[in-house]
């Protein structure tokens, strides 16, 4: 890969604003209520994790875009594949953690006497939902990036059973009668 392909570049360029917008929406999310006090994203570990992972994945996307024009970067396709996969997995885990917190905020858990809080902190829950939706879009981009990276790496591999002769020449094809036996 001398240079990144257009679909891959487009996906990486999409990840950056999505991850940064999700980070910003959540990191600036706070709401105060006269009766119940103030709630901030940093009060909830699932939301803090989402912000951190958004920062990491946005930084990785920017770094991979900046490094892609260099020919020496092409020899690291396996590393890019692993990092794309890791980013996708981190985005999945942080999305699930934030979704769990948001679910509890919206519906509570009567079994342990946790009431829902979104009726008191509606704006906070709304912004958290927007952040989670942006995060999910960034996740979709990284899933696609993982597929593109995997295709680039594995398309250079030969399928099993295609073995070249010891002298480097291509093997002779077997006649059709012998292949069916």
N, CA, C and O atoms as a DFTB+ gen file, in Angstrom:
724 C
 N C O
     1  1       0.846      -1.175       0.000
     2  2       0.000       0.000       0.000
     3  2       0.888       1.233       0.000
     4  3       1.373       1.645       1.054
     5  1       1.102       1.809      -1.133
     6  2       1.879       3.037      -1.204
     7  2       1.088       4.177      -0.598
     8  3       1.643       5.010       0.118
     9  1      -0.162       4.218      -0.869
    10  2      -1.040       5.233      -0.287
    11  2      -2.361       4.559       0.045
    12  3      -2.725       3.541      -0.544
    13  1      -3.049       5.130       0.971
    14  2      -4.319       4.595       1.413
    15  2      -5.338       4.724       0.283
    16  3      -5.354       5.731      -0.424
    17  1      -6.179       3.721       0.109
    18  2      -7.224       3.791      -0.894
    19  2      -8.281       4.825      -0.497
    20  3      -8.396       5.191       0.673
    21  1      -9.038       5.282      -1.471
    22  2     -10.044       6.308      -1.231
    23  2     -11.114       5.882      -0.226
    24  3     -11.450       6.675       0.654
    25  1     -11.671       4.657      -0.314
    26  2     -12.673       4.275       0.692
    27  2     -12.100       4.250       2.109
    28  3     -12.753       4.685       3.057
    29  1     -10.891       3.746       2.243
    30  2     -10.263       3.696       3.563
    31  2      -9.993       5.097       4.095
    32  3     -10.242       5.381       5.267
    33  1      -9.490       5.959       3.243
    34  2      -9.232       7.336       3.645
    35  2     -10.530       8.034       4.044
    36  3     -10.569       8.756       5.040
    37  1     -11.582       7.822       3.274
    38  2     -12.881       8.436       3.583
    39  2     -13.405       7.954       4.934
    40  3     -13.918       8.748       5.723
    41  1     -13.277       6.665       5.199
    42  2     -13.733       6.129       6.489
    43  2     -12.929       6.713       7.650
    44  3     -13.491       7.076       8.683
    45  1     -11.615       6.801       7.472
    46  2     -10.787       7.369       8.542
    47  2     -11.107       8.852       8.748
    48  3     -11.115       9.341       9.877
    49  1     -11.370       9.555       7.652
    50  2     -11.743      10.968       7.771
    51  2     -13.110      11.132       8.445
    52  3     -13.343      12.127       9.131
    53  1     -13.997      10.182       8.258
    54  2     -15.320      10.236       8.916
    55  2     -15.222       9.946      10.410
    56  3     -15.964      10.521      11.206
    57  1     -14.315       9.062      10.786
    58  2     -14.178       8.693      12.194
    59  2     -13.814       9.897      13.055
    60  3     -14.336      10.057      14.158
    61  1     -12.931      10.730      12.556
    62  2     -12.413      11.838      13.369
    63  2     -13.531      12.771      13.845
    64  3     -13.660      12.968      15.053
    65  1     -14.348      13.357      12.955
    66  2     -15.389      14.249      13.467
    67  2     -16.461      13.525      14.286
    68  3     -17.011      14.096      15.228
    69  1     -16.759      12.275      13.931
    70  2     -17.757      11.535      14.703
    71  2     -17.279      11.288      16.130
    72  3     -18.021      11.509      17.087
    73  1     -16.046      10.832      16.268
    74  2     -15.505      10.555      17.601
    75  2     -15.335      11.840      18.408
    76  3     -15.638      11.875      19.600
    77  1     -14.848      12.895      17.752
    78  2     -14.661      14.170      18.460
    79  2     -16.009      14.769      18.857
    80  3     -16.143      15.308      19.956
    81  1     -17.007      14.682      17.980
    82  2     -18.338      15.212      18.310
    83  2     -18.960      14.427      19.461
    84  3     -19.577      15.017      20.349
    85  1     -18.805      13.103      19.454
    86  2     -19.317      12.282      20.553
    87  2     -18.608      12.629      21.859
    88  3     -19.238      12.765      22.907
    89  1     -17.295      12.770      21.775
    90  2     -16.504      13.161      22.950
    91  2     -16.972      14.515      23.485
    92  3     -17.217      14.663      24.683
    93  1     -17.093      15.492      22.599
    94  2     -17.480      16.847      23.012
    95  2     -18.884      16.861      23.616
    96  3     -19.112      17.481      24.655
    97  1     -19.810      16.185      22.969
    98  2     -21.194      16.164      23.452
    99  2     -21.265      15.564      24.856
   100  3     -22.008      16.050      25.708
   101  1     -20.491      14.511      25.089
   102  2     -20.527      13.871      26.408
   103  2     -19.694      14.643      27.425
   104  3     -20.120      14.807      28.569
   105  1     -18.524      15.117      27.032
   106  2     -17.628      15.785      27.993
   107  2     -18.192      17.116      28.484
   108  3     -17.844      17.567      29.575
   109  1     -19.039      17.735      27.711
   110  2     -19.646      19.001      28.135
   111  2     -21.045      18.796      28.707
   112  3     -21.765      19.760      28.968
   113  1     -21.418      17.548      28.896
   114  2     -22.772      17.214      29.358
   115  2     -22.879      17.345      30.876
   116  3     -22.202      16.638      31.623
   117  1     -23.730      18.250      31.310
   118  2     -24.019      18.423      32.734
   119  2     -25.364      19.097      32.852
   120  3     -25.776      19.856      31.974
   121  1     -26.036      18.817      33.931
   122  2     -27.318      19.456      34.197
   123  2     -27.522      19.530      35.698
   124  3     -27.203      18.596      36.433
   125  1     -28.061      20.665      36.141
   126  2     -28.342      20.874      37.559
   127  2     -29.845      20.922      37.769
   128  3     -30.601      21.408      36.927
   129  1     -30.252      20.405      38.913
   130  2     -31.652      20.422      39.325
   131  2     -31.696      20.926      40.762
   132  3     -30.890      20.501      41.589
   133  1     -32.629      21.829      41.068
   134  2     -32.716      22.391      42.418
   135  2     -32.957      21.328      43.478
   136  3     -32.465      21.444      44.601
   137  1     -33.696      20.312      43.134
   138  2     -34.038      19.270      44.100
   139  2     -32.952      18.201      44.218
   140  3     -32.607      17.779      45.321
   141  1     -32.416      17.766      43.077
   142  2     -31.516      16.608      43.074
   143  2     -30.046      16.952      42.869
   144  3     -29.207      16.051      42.876
   145  1     -29.716      18.196      42.691
   146  2     -28.322      18.590      42.526
   147  2     -27.887      18.564      41.075
   148  3     -28.691      18.757      40.163
   149  1     -26.590      18.322      40.876
   150  2     -26.007      18.358      39.538
   151  2     -25.504      16.984      39.134
   152  3     -25.005      16.223      39.962
   153  1     -25.640      16.681      37.865
   154  2     -25.084      15.449      37.319
   155  2     -24.162      15.838      36.167
   156  3     -24.492      16.687      35.339
   157  1     -22.991      15.187      36.141
   158  2     -21.999      15.388      35.081
   159  2     -21.606      14.039      34.526
   160  3     -21.772      13.005      35.172
   161  1     -21.074      14.070      33.299
   162  2     -20.642      12.804      32.683
   163  2     -19.599      12.111      33.555
   164  3     -19.569      10.883      33.629
   165  1     -18.753      12.885      34.211
   166  2     -17.662      12.305      35.000
   167  2     -18.163      11.598      36.265
   168  3     -17.397      10.896      36.926
   169  1     -19.430      11.778      36.597
   170  2     -20.007      11.070      37.742
   171  2     -20.329       9.614      37.410
   172  3     -20.578       8.812      38.309
   173  1     -20.323       9.277      36.138
   174  2     -20.726       7.944      35.690
   175  2     -19.576       7.302      34.907
   176  3     -19.164       7.812      33.865
   177  1     -19.070       6.195      35.414
   178  2     -17.868       5.586      34.825
   179  2     -18.068       5.143      33.386
   180  3     -17.126       5.219      32.596
   181  1     -19.247       4.688      33.017
   182  2     -19.493       4.274      31.634
   183  2     -19.347       5.435      30.664
   184  3     -18.845       5.267      29.552
   185  1     -19.794       6.629      31.094
   186  2     -19.671       7.808      30.237
   187  2     -18.225       8.303      30.186
   188  3     -17.767       8.777      29.146
   189  1     -17.516       8.197      31.291
   190  2     -16.100       8.578      31.314
   191  2     -15.293       7.671      30.389
   192  3     -14.407       8.137      29.673
   193  1     -15.598       6.393      30.408
   194  2     -14.934       5.426      29.527
   195  2     -15.207       5.758      28.064
   196  3     -14.298       5.697      27.237
   197  1     -16.447       6.109      27.737
   198  2     -16.803       6.481      26.368
   199  2     -15.982       7.675      25.899
   200  3     -15.489       7.682      24.771
   201  1     -15.831       8.679      26.747
   202  2     -15.054       9.871      26.392
   203  2     -13.593       9.492      26.133
   204  3     -13.000       9.943      25.153
   205  1     -13.022       8.678      26.996
   206  2     -11.624       8.266      26.835
   207  2     -11.394       7.482      25.556
   208  3     -10.417       7.723      24.848
   209  1     -12.282       6.547      25.253
   210  2     -12.128       5.731      24.042
   211  2     -12.326       6.582      22.795
   212  3     -11.642       6.372      21.793
   213  1     -13.247       7.534      22.839
   214  2     -13.406       8.446      21.699
   215  2     -12.124       9.230      21.444
   216  3     -11.732       9.427      20.294
   217  1     -11.477       9.673      22.504
   218  2     -10.222      10.419      22.352
   219  2      -9.140       9.531      21.736
   220  3      -8.417       9.966      20.840
   221  1      -9.029       8.309      22.207
   222  2      -8.011       7.383      21.699
   223  2      -8.256       7.048      20.234
   224  3      -7.323       7.081      19.432
   225  1      -9.486       6.728      19.872
   226  2      -9.765       6.332      18.493
   227  2      -9.647       7.515      17.527
   228  3      -9.209       7.338      16.390
   229  1     -10.027       8.701      17.959
   230  2      -9.854       9.883      17.102
   231  2      -8.367      10.151      16.868
   232  3      -7.954      10.450      15.747
   233  1      -7.563      10.043      17.933
   234  2      -6.116      10.262      17.804
   235  2      -5.496       9.214      16.886
   236  3      -4.656       9.550      16.051
   237  1      -5.892       7.966      17.024
   238  2      -5.373       6.911      16.151
   239  2      -5.762       7.163      14.696
   240  3      -4.936       6.992      13.799
   241  1      -7.008       7.567      14.452
   242  2      -7.453       7.840      13.081
   243  2      -6.634       8.975      12.461
   244  3      -6.227       8.888      11.302
   245  1      -6.397      10.028      13.225
   246  2      -5.599      11.154      12.722
   247  2      -4.169      10.683      12.422
   248  3      -3.616      11.002      11.369
   249  1      -3.580       9.933      13.341
   250  2      -2.206       9.442      13.136
   251  2      -2.119       8.550      11.902
   252  3      -1.167       8.659      11.129
   253  1      -3.094       7.675      11.706
   254  2      -3.037       6.782      10.540
   255  2      -3.229       7.554       9.238
   256  3      -2.655       7.187       8.213
   257  1      -4.025       8.613       9.265
   258  2      -4.183       9.449       8.069
   259  2      -2.869      10.164       7.755
   260  3      -2.444      10.211       6.600
   261  1      -2.234      10.716       8.779
   262  2      -0.992      11.459       8.570
   263  2       0.161      10.564       8.133
   264  3       1.031      11.008       7.384
   265  1       0.182       9.317       8.585
   266  2       1.271       8.404       8.239
   267  2       1.044       7.663       6.925
   268  3       1.990       7.104       6.371
   269  1      -0.165       7.645       6.423
   270  2      -0.478       6.830       5.246
   271  2       0.289       7.182       3.974
   272  3       0.560       6.269       3.194
   273  1       0.659       8.432       3.703
   274  2       1.381       8.705       2.450
   275  2       2.804       8.144       2.400
   276  3       3.387       8.058       1.319
   277  1       3.366       7.767       3.525
   278  2       4.742       7.288       3.552
   279  2       4.810       5.832       3.120
   280  3       4.075       4.991       3.638
   281  1       5.684       5.536       2.179
   282  2       5.825       4.171       1.677
   283  2       6.234       3.194       2.778
   284  3       5.829       2.031       2.755
   285  1       7.013       3.643       3.716
   286  2       7.448       2.743       4.791
   287  2       6.278       2.332       5.674
   288  3       6.354       1.318       6.369
   289  1       5.207       3.100       5.655
   290  2       4.015       2.759       6.451
   291  2       3.321       1.517       5.890
   292  3       2.641       0.801       6.625
   293  1       3.492       1.261       4.594
   294  2       2.838       0.133       3.944
   295  2       3.300      -1.210       4.510
   296  3       2.542      -2.180       4.493
   297  1       4.519      -1.276       5.005
   298  2       5.012      -2.542       5.553
   299  2       4.360      -2.871       6.895
   300  3       4.562      -3.959       7.434
   301  1       3.591      -1.949       7.428
   302  2       2.930      -2.163       8.711
   303  2       1.438      -2.452       8.555
   304  3       0.658      -2.138       9.453
   305  1       1.030      -3.040       7.441
   306  2      -0.386      -3.344       7.216
   307  2      -0.962      -4.246       8.293
   308  3      -2.114      -4.084       8.695
   309  1      -0.156      -5.206       8.764
   310  2      -0.636      -6.080       9.837
   311  2      -0.902      -5.274      11.109
   312  3      -1.903      -5.493      11.791
   313  1      -0.015      -4.356      11.418
   314  2      -0.203      -3.512      12.605
   315  2      -1.464      -2.651      12.463
   316  3      -2.226      -2.493      13.416
   317  1      -1.672      -2.103      11.273
   318  2      -2.878      -1.300      11.033
   319  2      -4.123      -2.162      11.218
   320  3      -5.102      -1.716      11.818
   321  1      -4.093      -3.392      10.707
   322  2      -5.220      -4.307      10.889
   323  2      -5.490      -4.551      12.373
   324  3      -6.636      -4.477      12.816
   325  1      -4.452      -4.838      13.129
   326  2      -4.613      -5.106      14.563
   327  2      -5.137      -3.861      15.294
   328  3      -6.012      -3.967      16.153
   329  1      -4.605      -2.695      14.955
   330  2      -5.061      -1.468      15.606
   331  2      -6.489      -1.100      15.204
   332  3      -7.248      -0.589      16.027
   333  1      -6.862      -1.353      13.950
   334  2      -8.249      -1.123      13.539
   335  2      -9.198      -2.052      14.297
   336  3     -10.263      -1.639      14.755
   337  1      -8.787      -3.310      14.418
   338  2      -9.603      -4.269      15.166
   339  2      -9.716      -3.855      16.637
   340  3     -10.804      -3.880      17.213
   341  1      -8.594      -3.477      17.233
   342  2      -8.601      -3.068      18.645
   343  2      -9.487      -1.840      18.840
   344  3     -10.232      -1.758      19.817
   345  1      -9.408      -0.899      17.924
   346  2     -10.251       0.302      18.019
   347  2     -11.724      -0.071      17.936
   348  3     -12.540       0.445      18.700
   349  1     -12.068      -0.959      17.017
   350  2     -13.465      -1.389      16.895
   351  2     -13.937      -2.066      18.179
   352  3     -15.048      -1.811      18.643
   353  1     -13.103      -2.920      18.750
   354  2     -13.485      -3.612      19.982
   355  2     -13.615      -2.641      21.149
   356  3     -14.537      -2.761      21.956
   357  1     -12.705      -1.686      21.243
   358  2     -12.807      -0.684      22.304
   359  2     -14.069       0.159      22.157
   360  3     -14.710       0.503      23.150
   361  1     -14.421       0.491      20.920
   362  2     -15.646       1.245      20.687
   363  2     -16.884       0.427      21.067
   364  3     -17.858       0.977      21.581
   365  1     -16.848      -0.873      20.816
   366  2     -17.969      -1.740      21.209
   367  2     -18.113      -1.767      22.727
   368  3     -19.216      -1.622      23.253
   369  1     -16.995      -1.952      23.428
   370  2     -17.084      -2.047      24.888
   371  2     -17.525      -0.737      25.523
   372  3     -18.311      -0.738      26.471
   373  1     -17.024       0.382      25.004
   374  2     -17.423       1.664      25.579
   375  2     -18.868       2.000      25.227
   376  3     -19.570       2.611      26.033
   377  1     -19.319       1.615      24.047
   378  2     -20.724       1.844      23.683
   379  2     -21.648       1.031      24.585
   380  3     -22.693       1.521      25.013
   381  1     -21.265      -0.199      24.869
   382  2     -22.117      -1.023      25.728
   383  2     -22.126      -0.515      27.162
   384  3     -23.161      -0.564      27.827
   385  1     -20.996      -0.030      27.645
   386  2     -20.954       0.529      29.001
   387  2     -21.825       1.780      29.103
   388  3     -22.575       1.944      30.065
   389  1     -21.721       2.657      28.111
   390  2     -22.526       3.885      28.125
   391  2     -24.004       3.578      27.917
   392  3     -24.861       4.219      28.526
   393  1     -24.311       2.607      27.064
   394  2     -25.708       2.228      26.840
   395  2     -26.332       1.659      28.103
   396  3     -27.507       1.905      28.377
   397  1     -25.561       0.901      28.879
   398  2     -26.075       0.358      30.136
   399  2     -26.414       1.482      31.113
   400  3     -27.471       1.461      31.742
   401  1     -25.525       2.455      31.241
   402  2     -25.775       3.587      32.132
   403  2     -27.015       4.349      31.668
   404  3     -27.858       4.725      32.483
   405  1     -27.122       4.571      30.378
   406  2     -28.258       5.300      29.827
   407  2     -29.561       4.520      30.025
   408  3     -30.597       5.113      30.326
   409  1     -29.515       3.225      29.861
   410  2     -30.695       2.382      30.096
   411  2     -31.146       2.488      31.545
   412  3     -32.340       2.626      31.812
   413  1     -30.214       2.425      32.478
   414  2     -30.565       2.564      33.894
   415  2     -31.112       3.954      34.194
   416  3     -32.038       4.098      34.992
   417  1     -30.548       4.973      33.564
   418  2     -31.033       6.338      33.780
   419  2     -32.448       6.509      33.242
   420  3     -33.257       7.220      33.838
   421  1     -32.746       5.870      32.133
   422  2     -34.073       6.003      31.522
   423  2     -35.136       5.170      32.226
   424  3     -36.267       5.626      32.393
   425  1     -34.791       3.963      32.639
   426  2     -35.799       3.037      33.154
   427  2     -35.606       2.625      34.607
   428  3     -36.527       2.088      35.222
   429  1     -34.429       2.868      35.159
   430  2     -34.156       2.441      36.531
   431  2     -34.058       0.932      36.628
   432  3     -34.030       0.225      35.620
   433  1     -34.007       0.454      37.858
   434  2     -33.985      -0.983      38.129
   435  2     -34.745      -1.204      39.431
   436  3     -34.201      -1.021      40.520
   437  1     -35.975      -1.590      39.308
   438  2     -36.856      -1.739      40.477
   439  2     -36.369      -2.832      41.434
   440  3     -36.624      -2.758      42.636
   441  1     -35.675      -3.841      40.911
   442  2     -35.198      -4.938      41.761
   443  2     -34.223      -4.450      42.830
   444  3     -34.155      -5.032      43.912
   445  1     -33.482      -3.408      42.546
   446  2     -32.517      -2.886      43.515
   447  2     -32.879      -1.466      43.960
   448  3     -32.054      -0.748      44.525
   449  1     -34.108      -1.086      43.697
   450  2     -34.659       0.208      44.128
   451  2     -33.954       1.414      43.506
   452  3     -33.790       2.446      44.158
   453  1     -33.542       1.282      42.255
   454  2     -32.989       2.421      41.533
   455  2     -34.092       3.008      40.680
   456  3     -34.665       2.327      39.829
   457  1     -34.381       4.257      40.911
   458  2     -35.398       4.923      40.113
   459  2     -34.798       5.511      38.852
   460  3     -33.589       5.725      38.766
   461  1     -35.655       5.771      37.874
   462  2     -35.172       6.424      36.659
   463  2     -34.910       7.890      36.976
   464  3     -35.553       8.468      37.852
   465  1     -33.975       8.478      36.270
   466  2     -33.611       9.871      36.546
   467  2     -33.779      10.790      35.343
   468  3     -33.627      12.005      35.469
   469  1     -34.087      10.236      34.196
   470  2     -34.190      11.076      32.996
   471  2     -35.377      12.026      33.057
   472  3     -35.381      13.039      32.357
   473  1     -36.374      11.732      33.866
   474  2     -37.487      12.677      33.999
   475  2     -37.035      13.937      34.744
   476  3     -37.642      14.997      34.590
   477  1     -35.982      13.829      35.543
   478  2     -35.441      14.980      36.270
   479  2     -34.286      15.630      35.501
   480  3     -34.087      16.843      35.568
   481  1     -33.539      14.815      34.780
   482  2     -32.371      15.288      34.040
   483  2     -32.528      14.965      32.552
   484  3     -31.675      14.302      31.963
   485  1     -33.609      15.430      31.956
   486  2     -33.941      15.116      30.567
   487  2     -32.914      15.613      29.567
   488  3     -32.562      14.898      28.628
   489  1     -32.434      16.820      29.757
   490  2     -31.436      17.369      28.834
   491  2     -30.139      16.548      28.900
   492  3     -29.520      16.273      27.872
   493  1     -29.744      16.167      30.097
   494  2     -28.546      15.346      30.270
   495  2     -28.710      14.017      29.535
   496  3     -27.801      13.590      28.824
   497  1     -29.842      13.371      29.695
   498  2     -30.082      12.083      29.032
   499  2     -30.161      12.253      27.517
   500  3     -29.694      11.392      26.771
   501  1     -30.737      13.335      27.069
   502  2     -30.824      13.594      25.631
   503  2     -29.449      13.772      24.999
   504  3     -29.171      13.221      23.934
   505  1     -28.607      14.534      25.651
   506  2     -27.255      14.741      25.122
   507  2     -26.437      13.451      25.181
   508  3     -25.626      13.185      24.293
   509  1     -26.649      12.659      26.220
   510  2     -25.953      11.369      26.311
   511  2     -26.398      10.447      25.179
   512  3     -25.587       9.694      24.639
   513  1     -27.672      10.500      24.821
   514  2     -28.182       9.694      23.711
   515  2     -27.561      10.131      22.385
   516  3     -27.188       9.291      21.566
   517  1     -27.450      11.442      22.174
   518  2     -26.813      11.954      20.952
   519  2     -25.352      11.512      20.893
   520  3     -24.870      11.082      19.845
   521  1     -24.660      11.620      22.009
   522  2     -23.262      11.205      22.062
   523  2     -23.120       9.722      21.737
   524  3     -22.217       9.327      20.999
   525  1     -24.008       8.910      22.284
   526  2     -23.961       7.470      22.032
   527  2     -24.256       7.165      20.558
   528  3     -23.654       6.254      19.990
   529  1     -25.165       7.907      19.937
   530  2     -25.465       7.701      18.516
   531  2     -24.255       8.063      17.643
   532  3     -23.941       7.347      16.691
   533  1     -23.580       9.167      17.964
   534  2     -22.365       9.552      17.224
   535  2     -21.272       8.493      17.413
   536  3     -20.545       8.156      16.478
   537  1     -21.176       7.987      18.629
   538  2     -20.213       6.941      18.952
   539  2     -20.499       5.681      18.132
   540  3     -19.574       5.037      17.637
   541  1     -21.773       5.334      17.991
   542  2     -22.159       4.155      17.208
   543  2     -21.792       4.349      15.734
   544  3     -21.393       3.394      15.067
   545  1     -21.921       5.565      15.226
   546  2     -21.527       5.840      13.839
   547  2     -20.013       5.679      13.663
   548  3     -19.559       5.139      12.654
   549  1     -19.238       6.146      14.641
   550  2     -17.783       5.952      14.590
   551  2     -17.445       4.461      14.652
   552  3     -16.524       3.998      13.979
   553  1     -18.189       3.726      15.456
   554  2     -17.999       2.274      15.534
   555  2     -18.267       1.624      14.175
   556  3     -17.506       0.755      13.749
   557  1     -19.323       2.029      13.500
   558  2     -19.634       1.464      12.183
   559  2     -18.489       1.738      11.200
   560  3     -18.147       0.881      10.386
   561  1     -17.908       2.922      11.280
   562  2     -16.762       3.238      10.416
   563  2     -15.576       2.329      10.727
   564  3     -14.897       1.864       9.811
   565  1     -15.322       2.073      12.005
   566  2     -14.185       1.212      12.349
   567  2     -14.439      -0.249      12.006
   568  3     -13.498      -0.979      11.696
   569  1     -15.678      -0.683      12.056
   570  2     -15.985      -2.049      11.605
   571  2     -15.662      -2.159      10.116
   572  3     -15.029      -3.121       9.682
   573  1     -16.101      -1.167       9.337
   574  2     -15.795      -1.159       7.900
   575  2     -14.287      -1.066       7.667
   576  3     -13.754      -1.745       6.789
   577  1     -13.598      -0.232       8.446
   578  2     -12.138      -0.122       8.322
   579  2     -11.457      -1.449       8.619
   580  3     -10.480      -1.802       7.959
   581  1     -11.956      -2.183       9.594
   582  2     -11.380      -3.487       9.913
   583  2     -11.525      -4.441       8.739
   584  3     -10.610      -5.209       8.443
   585  1     -12.667      -4.395       8.072
   586  2     -12.870      -5.250       6.902
   587  2     -11.937      -4.855       5.762
   588  3     -11.357      -5.717       5.103
   589  1     -11.796      -3.558       5.533
   590  2     -10.903      -3.074       4.473
   591  2      -9.453      -3.461       4.785
   592  3      -8.730      -3.930       3.905
   593  1      -9.034      -3.265       6.029
   594  2      -7.661      -3.613       6.425
   595  2      -7.423      -5.115       6.290
   596  3      -6.373      -5.543       5.810
   597  1      -8.396      -5.908       6.713
   598  2      -8.252      -7.360       6.612
   599  2      -8.166      -7.786       5.148
   600  3      -7.362      -8.653       4.806
   601  1      -8.967      -7.199       4.297
   602  2      -8.908      -7.534       2.871
   603  2      -7.536      -7.189       2.303
   604  3      -6.954      -7.973       1.553
   605  1      -7.020      -6.006       2.664
   606  2      -5.715      -5.588       2.141
   607  2      -4.617      -6.557       2.594
   608  3      -3.749      -6.919       1.799
   609  1      -4.647      -6.971       3.839
   610  2      -3.611      -7.868       4.358
   611  2      -3.753      -9.267       3.769
   612  3      -2.772      -9.846       3.303
   613  1      -4.963      -9.814       3.787
   614  2      -5.142     -11.207       3.394
   615  2      -5.230     -11.405       1.884
   616  3      -5.116     -12.535       1.409
   617  1      -5.429     -10.339       1.123
   618  2      -5.465     -10.500      -0.333
   619  2      -4.074     -10.800      -0.891
   620  3      -3.948     -11.265      -2.024
   621  1      -3.052     -10.541      -0.119
   622  2      -1.687     -10.864      -0.556
   623  2      -1.304     -12.297      -0.249
   624  3      -0.281     -12.783      -0.732
   625  1      -2.098     -12.969       0.535
   626  2      -1.808     -14.363       0.892
   627  2      -2.346     -15.289      -0.194
   628  3      -3.382     -15.017      -0.801
   629  1      -1.634     -16.377      -0.428
   630  2      -2.090     -17.358      -1.392
   631  2      -2.982     -18.357      -0.678
   632  3      -2.747     -18.675       0.488
   633  1      -4.002     -18.855      -1.363
   634  2      -4.872     -19.844      -0.725
   635  2      -4.122     -21.147      -0.478
   636  3      -3.163     -21.444      -1.189
   637  1      -4.534     -21.919       0.501
   638  2      -3.867     -23.195       0.766
   639  2      -4.003     -24.125      -0.441
   640  3      -5.012     -24.093      -1.146
   641  1      -3.019     -24.923      -0.666
   642  2      -3.048     -25.865      -1.773
   643  2      -2.376     -25.342      -3.031
   644  3      -2.079     -26.123      -3.935
   645  1      -2.130     -24.056      -3.110
   646  2      -1.428     -23.498      -4.263
   647  2       0.027     -23.381      -3.854
   648  3       0.431     -22.414      -3.209
   649  1       0.797     -24.364      -4.232
   650  2       2.199     -24.412      -3.865
   651  2       3.014     -24.355      -5.142
   652  3       2.769     -25.103      -6.089
   653  1       3.957     -23.482      -5.152
   654  2       4.803     -23.398      -6.339
   655  2       5.884     -24.473      -6.262
   656  3       6.225     -24.957      -5.183
   657  1       6.406     -24.828      -7.411
   658  2       7.454     -25.841      -7.494
   659  2       8.723     -25.321      -6.830
   660  3       8.857     -24.121      -6.590
   661  1       9.634     -26.206      -6.539
   662  2      10.873     -25.839      -5.854
   663  2      11.685     -24.835      -6.655
   664  3      12.407     -24.019      -6.082
   665  1      11.572     -24.889      -7.980
   666  2      12.345     -23.950      -8.787
   667  2      11.636     -22.613      -8.957
   668  3      12.145     -21.731      -9.648
   669  1      10.461     -22.448      -8.335
   670  2       9.752     -21.176      -8.390
   671  2       8.737     -21.079      -9.501
   672  3       8.033     -20.074      -9.608
   673  1       8.643     -22.124     -10.352
   674  2       7.667     -22.078     -11.440
   675  2       6.295     -22.499     -10.914
   676  3       6.178     -23.108      -9.851
   677  1       5.280     -22.163     -11.672
   678  2       3.917     -22.520     -11.289
   679  2       3.714     -24.014     -11.475
   680  3       4.267     -24.591     -12.411
   681  1       2.927     -24.663     -10.601
   682  2       2.673     -26.100     -10.775
   683  2       1.799     -26.330     -12.005
   684  3       0.997     -25.480     -12.390
   685  1       1.976     -27.487     -12.599
   686  2       1.170     -27.820     -13.764
   687  2      -0.217     -28.219     -13.308
   688  3      -0.358     -28.960     -12.336
   689  1      -1.259     -27.734     -14.001
   690  2      -2.631     -28.109     -13.610
   691  2      -2.865     -29.578     -13.889
   692  3      -2.340     -30.121     -14.861
   693  1      -3.658     -30.229     -13.033
   694  2      -3.995     -31.621     -13.212
   695  2      -5.122     -31.721     -14.248
   696  3      -5.981     -30.843     -14.332
   697  1      -5.105     -32.781     -15.017
   698  2      -6.218     -32.967     -15.966
   699  2      -7.529     -33.131     -15.203
   700  3      -7.527     -33.567     -14.052
   701  1      -8.636     -32.789     -15.831
   702  2      -9.950     -32.820     -15.191
   703  2     -10.313     -34.197     -14.686
   704  3     -11.026     -34.313     -13.690
   705  1      -9.832     -35.274     -15.360
   706  2     -10.166     -36.622     -14.943
   707  2      -9.530     -36.943     -13.597
   708  3     -10.154     -37.621     -12.781
   709  1      -8.327     -36.486     -13.340
   710  2      -7.619     -36.792     -12.101
   711  2      -8.168     -35.981     -10.936
   712  3      -8.103     -36.436      -9.794
   713  1      -8.708     -34.787     -11.193
   714  2      -9.206     -33.934     -10.112
   715  2     -10.433     -34.518      -9.443
   716  3     -10.638     -34.290      -8.250
   717  1     -11.251     -35.257     -10.158
   718  2     -12.468     -35.803      -9.596
   719  2     -12.241     -37.049      -8.763
   720  3     -13.160     -37.475      -8.064
   721  1     -11.067     -37.652      -8.801
   722  2     -10.779     -38.895      -8.073
   723  2     -10.436     -38.668      -6.648
   724  3     -10.172     -39.622      -5.917
